[in-house]
């Protein structure tokens, strides 16, 4: 993997972290009634989009966006269950697993296409 490729994946990971931070702040803001989490939302999403934009300069958008949204969704669901005490039904866990399988599948398909 080239250094540029590695940096693109690091950018994507940073984008995911800030997306998770912004989404968690959405929940904690209680509809913009709590000041600090409300102030975190927009800058967190802005930083996330900046790093996502940097990542898609190298990573195909189909893969980058799927990883960004899929991993973000799965981690936010886990945070919801573990931190915000949201219910964790078997169905919810199965479908989160399907999201993760889809993201991994897209990533693997990208590697297969690059090998040709």
Secondary structure as UniProt FT lines:
FT   HELIX           3..28
FT   TURN            29..33
FT   HELIX           35..55
FT   TURN            56..58
FT   HELIX           61..82
FT   HELIX           90..115
//
